[in-house]
């Protein structure tokens, strides 16, 4: 691979760090009415993002959550109780700011009688084009050569077309997930004849008695030639201490 092509691929892969995780729904199953918890729980989210030089940024947050009845469903109230960021020394400033940020704005969340988050519209959810636009801002600033920039633009656009127009940071079935595993792979063709793929894999487990989340994981893997980038998001619930 020519040096300029390799550099543009690395930059394009690095730009994926700004893209939110994409949903890859498991096969639909009949949902039993869940048993909403009566005691406080701790919800933990870990996000791993690999940068262009394979350096890892890991952000782990946890929230104390309580469930209160609302009609046939429930409302989840929560407050952040911890945040930890692992990052390269060059990103120490970012790590400090991220650890100081309170990411509790997503709460409260309303759940319907089957445990799904209310207001999460599978058909008209947030469009990935907004995430692509943010990625392109990074590309425009980082790739000075117009030819390389066009290649990177084609790559990011291909991802947008492959994502079915939906982006979600919080899975609709976060607290009471459909269990099992699923993998979806989308081939990606780049300028200059480069070939690659964009893969989303998810796996989830739940308490067999209550249906409550044990752990879920979504993994986004991008491959271009011999280059590979991965983003991983994991949620789990543990009893409050």
N, C-alpha and C positions, 0 to 999 in steps of 0.2 A: 504494500500500500504506500503510495507517495506520501512524503512527509506532510504536505499541506492537507491531504485527505485525512490522514490520521489525526492531525491537530483538530480539524473541524469536527470529526467524529467525537473526540474526547470532549470538546467544548459542548457539543450538542448533548452528549450523555450527561455532562455535568449540569446542564441547564434543567435536566429532569428533577433536580433537587427541589425546584419550586412547584412541581406538579403535585396536587393532592392525590391521595390514593384513590383508585378506581374500584367500583364494586364489581364483583363477578358472582351473580346470584347462584346459590345452590338450587338444585331441583326443588320445585314447589312441593310442600308436604302439607297434609291436613294439620292444622295447629290446634292443640288442646288448650283450654283456658289455663293459664299459668297460676301458680301459687305465689302471689306477691309477698316478698319478705316482710316480716314484722319487725326485725331487728336491723340496726344500721350495718351497712356493708362498705367495704373499700373497693372502689373501682380504680384499676391501674391501666395506664396506656403507655406503651413503649414504642417509640418511632425511631427506626434506624435508617439513615440516609448515607450512602457512600458518595463521596465527591469524586471529581474527575481524576484525582491522584490516588484513589482508593482509600483516602482517609475517611474515617467513620465519625458521623455525628449521631449521638444517641440521646434522645430526650425521653425521660421517664417522669410521668406525672401520676399523682393519685388524688382521688377525691373521696370524702366521706359522704355516703349516699343514704338517704332514707326514703321509704316509699309510703305514701299516704293515699288512701282510697279516694277515687273520684268516679262516681257512677259505677259502671261495671269494670272500669280500668283503674289507673293509678297515676299519680304524679311523683316524679323522682326529683327531690331537692338535693343539692350537693354543694359542698364547699371544698376548695382545694386544700390539701393538707401537706403536700410535698411536691417538689420539682427538682430534678437532678439532670444536668446536662454534661455529657462527656464529649469533648471536641478537641481537635488539635490545638496546640498552644497559640497558633496564629489567630484562632477564633475565640480566644479567652474573653474578649469583650462581649461578643455575641452570647457566649455561654452565660456570663453573668446577667445580662439583660433577660435572657430567656428563663433563667432560674427565678428571677424576680417577678416575672409576669404571672398574673393570676388568670388562668384559663378556665374560669368557671362560668363564662358568659353563655355557654350552651345550655345551662340549667336555669330554671326547672324544665324537665322534659315530661310531656304527657304521654302515657301509654294507653292503648286501647285494650279491650277485654282479652285480646290474644297476646298482649305484651309487645306489640309493635309501636314504634314512635309515631304519634299523631302529627300530621302535617308533612310527612316525608312522602312526596309524590313521585312514584316510580316512573311515571310517564313524562312529567314536566319538571324534574329535578334540575339542579344547577347544571348549566352547560359547560362542557370541558373547554369550550372556546375561550372562556375567561382565563382559565389556567394556561392555555396555549399562548394567549396574549402576554401573560406575565413572563412566560418562558422566553418569548421573543424579545421582550425588553432586555433580558439578560444577554441573549444572542447578539442583538444590535450593538450592545456596549462592548461585548467581549471579542467579537469576530470582526476584525478591521477589513479583511479582504472581501470584496463583494461576492466573489465566486464561492468562497467558503461560507459566507453568510447565507447565500441562496441554498447551499446544500443543507445547512443546519435548519433553515426555514422549512425545507421539504420534509426533513425528518420529523420536526415537531408537528407539522400539519398532518403527517401520516398517523401519528399517535392520536391526534384529535379525531380523525376519521374512524379510528379503530375503537374508540372508547364508548360508542353508542350515546354520546351526548350527555352522560351522567357522571357527576363527581360527588362523592360523599365522604366527608371526614368522619361522620358518625353513622355506622350501619343502622338501617331501620330496625333490624332485629337484634340490636346490641345486647340487650339484657336477657332476651329469650331467643337465642339464635336457632336457625335451622342447622342441624348438626351434619357432619360429614365433610367431604373434601370435593373441591372442584378446581379445574385448571382450564383457562382459556388462553389460546395463543394466536396472535395476529402477525402474519408476516409483514415486514416493512421493507420497501424498496427505496434506495437513496440515489441521488444524482451520482453519476460516475460508475454506475453498475454495482454499487455496494448493496449487499443484502443483509437483512437482520430480522429480528422478531421482537415483539412486545408481548410479554406473558403476565397474566394475573392469576395467581393461585390463592385459594382461600381454604381454611380448615377451621372447624368450630366444634367444641364439645360443651355439653351442658349437664347439669345434675339430672339424673334419670327420674328422680322423684318430683322435682319442682319445675324442671325445664330451665332453671336459672343458669346463666352463663358460667362456665368454668374458665374457658379460654378460647379466644378466636384469633386468627392470624390471617393477614393479607400480605402477599408478597408480590411485588412488581419487579420483573426482571427484563432488562433490555439488552439484547445482544446485537452487535454490529461486527461482523467478521470475528476476529479473536478478542474483541473488546466486550466487556460485560459490566453492567451496573445493576445494582439491586436496591430496592427500598422495601422495608418491612415494617408493618404496623401490627402490634399485638395488644389485645385487651384481655384482662382477666379480673375476676372478682374474688376477693378473699374476705373472710370474716373480720369485722372491726375488732381491734384489740381492746 
